[in-house]
Amino acid sequence: MERALLAVRARVDLVNEWLALAIAVTVCFGAAALGSWPTVRGLREWYPSLRKPSWNPPNRVFGPVWTALYLAMAVAAWLVWRSGADVTVALGLFALQLALNVAWSVVFFGQRNASGAFVVIVGLWLAIAATLIAFGSIDPVAGALFVPYLVWVTFASFLNRAVARLNTAT
């Protein structure tokens, strides 16, 4: 009887693990969907008219990069959640950076405010760095999964600033 209960418990734990991963993926891609609403319209109506630096990547690069980054964020959050450690601060930082990620799209594409978006992206960069450190202290793999995100947002910050400067009315 005890053996059967252990087997059931193991199956329940496995289902809970997969459910937690599915929730993390849903949360991350839900944030992506929220941010895409102003982005899609801005890409169509406003972004093409902006002056951009020569090193601006083609639009087709952004979708695959962000898909990989959101998936990495989800796996990192899941690894932290399942660690058994006190994850309150780490997941709070995670939520903050995700909210700032969405806010950047709203300000840049929705409000069409590249300078304001630069302020948001600086806060986003700081929140990502703090999340990376917090996640890394709990699970080194989770921290490592945030490195490409930090690198990409570093690049995006420079791009954001360049777009803001090139399109400032004088």
Phi, psi and omega in degrees: 000316180297322179296318179295320178296321177296320179295318178296316180301318179297320178293319178297317178299319179296316178298317178298321178299311181293324177296317179297320177296317179298322178295316180299317178296317180297317179298313182295314180284338171294317176297319178299318180296317178300315180291336182285336181303304178289332183295314183301314180294316180297323178295328181280314193260334190237311187303319180300334182276351182282149169280137182228155178292161182297337183267012176293124180291158175294151183304328183294345180284327189295318182302305180297322179297311182294325177299313179297319181294317178296322177294317178297320177300316181297314180296319179299313179298320179297316178299319179293314181303316185279358184292334183087355179279172172286112187249012185303308182294314182299314180286334172295317176296321178301313179297320179298312181294326179293319177296319178293327176299313178295317181301322179301314179298320180297315182288313184291303185272319182288311180269352180055049186233087182295323179292316177296322179295329178296321177299317180295318184290332174294316175297320177299314180302315179297319179293322177295314180300317179295320178294317178303313180295314180296315179295316182298328179287340179265315181213111183304326179294319178299318177297316180297327179294342178271349181298311179299325178296315179296319178297314181297317181290332173298311177300314181298327178295315177296319178296315178303313181296319180296317179297318179298316181292319182291342185242018176280128178291133180248000000 
